[in-house]
Amino acid sequence: MKSRIAGTVTLLGLMGGLQVAQAEPNTTPGGVATEAHAGHGQHASDGGFHKRFDNAAKWVERFDNPERTAWQKPDEVVSALGLKGTESVADIGAGTGYFATRIALRVPEGKVFAADVEPDMVRYLGERAKAEKLANIVPVQAGAASDNLPEPVDVVLLVNTYHHIGNRETYFAALASKLKPDGRLVIVDFKPDSPDGPPREHRIASEKAIAELKAAGYALAETHDFLPRQYFLVFQRARS
């Protein structure tokens, strides 16, 4: 189910530490990587939870574990984007391409910018796109404070990545320029009570994310509630 919400917003922006985070389980049975956060991340003064994912080969088995599908529901998430097949989509924090490859199949006449700050993930994304003959995937080397997207897109998707971004108001204010006039920003991230995800003290509740993005110049347009462990928020740039 989804609900449509009217709202207006102001401006957010430049991050101080986007980290790939497509899957971040803790200790629940059936999770993807039970030890994923043990001693490998830190909360920074810029408000982000900084964690390195610099060895693609190590993370493939965890991020793409079939057991993740039960709670991540990737095909349902992509279907909820309502893609027609010609859109350009940016997957920020794309990791191993868990979502980017699925989206690429839904936009055969479109383009998927798979962006990540980890060079080895970007390398892997390029190799995976070639191996799976997904010529519409464009790997993008994101920076610590910039998405580095080469052109405006119809949809920007961040899955399990929002809580990694520092200086979120500045980052998302700048990101607005990479959305087409009717473009959408989609945030999927862990609920505070999820059995999976980053340490609880580093999770960002949906209410806080909505307030931050409102301050960044976005309006909440839709919510979806079919994910058991995550919230799913859809924003558009606020109309002045």
Secondary structure as GFF3:
##gff-version 3
##sequence-region A 1 240
A	DSSP	beta_strand	2	4	.	.	.	ID=ss1
A	DSSP	beta_strand	41	43	.	.	.	ID=ss2
A	DSSP	beta_strand	49	51	.	.	.	ID=ss3
A	DSSP	alpha_helix	56	63	.	.	.	ID=ss4
A	DSSP	three_ten_helix	66	68	.	.	.	ID=ss5
A	DSSP	alpha_helix	69	72	.	.	.	ID=ss6
A	DSSP	alpha_helix	74	80	.	.	.	ID=ss7
A	DSSP	beta_strand	88	92	.	.	.	ID=ss8
A	DSSP	alpha_helix	100	106	.	.	.	ID=ss9
A	DSSP	beta_strand	111	116	.	.	.	ID=ss10
A	DSSP	alpha_helix	119	131	.	.	.	ID=ss11
A	DSSP	beta_strand	137	141	.	.	.	ID=ss12
A	DSSP	beta_strand	153	159	.	.	.	ID=ss13
A	DSSP	three_ten_helix	162	164	.	.	.	ID=ss14
A	DSSP	alpha_helix	168	175	.	.	.	ID=ss15
A	DSSP	three_ten_helix	176	178	.	.	.	ID=ss16
A	DSSP	beta_strand	179	190	.	.	.	ID=ss17
A	DSSP	three_ten_helix	200	202	.	.	.	ID=ss18
A	DSSP	alpha_helix	206	215	.	.	.	ID=ss19
A	DSSP	beta_strand	218	224	.	.	.	ID=ss20
A	DSSP	beta_strand	230	237	.	.	.	ID=ss21
###
